[in-house]
Amino acid sequence: MSPDELVYLGILAASIPVGFLFRYLSPPVKQGASLLLGLSIAIATCHIHTLHSLVTVIGTWIIIKSSWRHAPALSLSWTFLYLLFFRLVTWFGLPPPTPFANAVQLLLTLKMVSLANEVQSFHTEKKKEVSSFAKSPVIGGLSQEPSLYDILSYSYCYVGIMTGPFFRFQTYIDWLRQPSPQALPGWVPCLQRLKLVPVYGALFLTVNSFFPLAYVRTPEFLDENFFFRLVYMIAVFFVFRMRFFAAWCGAEAGCISAGLGCYPEKALSKPGGGPTVNYSPDPAAEEKYDFRTIQNIDCYNTDFCVKVRHGMRYWNMTVQWWLHHYIYPNSPFKSYTLRAGWTMFISAYWHGIHAGYYLSFLTIPLCIAAESAMEASVRAKLGPRGQNIFDWIHWFLKMRAYDYMCMGFVLLKASDTINYWTSIYFIMHIIAVCCIVVGRVLGGKREGRRGEKEEKRGGVKVENVKEEKTD
């Protein structure tokens, strides 16, 4: 493990016991202490580069105060343009930011855009209440516009400051105002989330030692046989998954220990978004709680869901919620595949400016179009047994597609990514194009509308997959 990874691990490990202590604090003390701790972590790891995040926060606050009506669009433009400056600071003679500063900046960008949308929704609903003399039906809306101190506290809250998960400002406020945080579930769901982390960590270290990514960039790698080169991407993606499984499960445990994102099950919370229905505690019944709001990874369904489009929803789930609510609906395209492509482009930009991100993310719409074509032209015409066989083949190809795309994500450079894909003859691109052609030749009802309807529901179509719980 690199020194940076050890620092991340140390912060994650320390946040779990610290979280339980925060349950004993009053709301004002909790707010101040979480800000102080988060800001201390930022300064200790980012040093002078902490100013980048501070400038982003102040800029967003000015936008919100100046024009709440246009705050969502302006904040998105402001934070994304600042991301570009942040990544090109060396062009201006400034020192390059640390990896920790990059992590803070990424999550802060999500928070600021979400905050601007929440404030706009608050003012809009407030005007409707005044004109209609009726209480707003919006679920999980703000009760007042946040102050600069509130925004700073939310931005630098120590929980997930560098590792995520993303959570809305309202989720943060609900956490501060929990009436009896000590009575909420803690140890059991926390240990439940941590139980496989040692396994993920051991698998990451072991497989990474046998299949180092650096070897892919060497001339010797190209001398290996085709089968070896093909299998190597499977091992690399496995290492990639184990690393993030361990990190995100640990990050979720840090949220659970603090009680962040804990809501009654009847609130039907969504990862990233929080409650989707109004709820009120029933004094006569024992309340059941969950931590769905801060769930960032569903390890089982990431690997065993059938479709490419569903695999995305189980991975980095809180960020997927953000993309689904703030980017996908505002896409300039109407086609589901093109809107998905636009969303993936924005996601690639958010991750960075390396060409590998764009090569990987923009392959996803091609895979979605391929699976939709085959589902409509082949699967729809099969019987139950045939559909079962189709789904197994579909799952196998889905995993290979993610193996293939992961190489661009980790190799970063366009030359390295193209060299690797060339070494395996762009096999997944060819398979995807062939599936689209076969689908067109065989004909069948188009699946685009159904995919769009699934997106609008914001849920995942049930495919006989097991839901992984966090409580």
HUSUL-V340015 format. One line per field, one symbol per residue. psi: psi as a letter, one per 30 degrees, with the letter a starting at -180 (. if undefined). A space follows every 50 residues. Layout:
psi = ???
This chain:
psi = kleeeeeeeeeeeefeeeeeefffkleeeeeeeeeeeeeeeeeeefbfff feeeeeeeeeeeeeeeifegeeeeeeeeeeeeeeeefgfffgglkkllee eeeeeeeeeeeeeeeeeeeeeeeeeeeeeeffhkkkfkkgllflkkleee eeeeegkfjgeffalklleeeeeeeegkeiefflkdeefeeeffefeeee eeeeeeeeffikeffffleeefflleeeeefefeeeeeeeeeeeeeeeee eeeeeeefgkgjlkeffhkkkeeakflklkkjfflkkkllheegkfkjee feegleleefeeffkheeeeeeeeffeefgkflekeeeeeeeeeeeeeee eagkeeeeeeeffeeeeeeeeeeeeefeefglaeeeeeeeeeeeeeeeee eeeefeeeeffekeeeeeeeeefghheeeeeeeeeeeeeeefllkkfeee eeeeeefgakkkhhkkkklg.
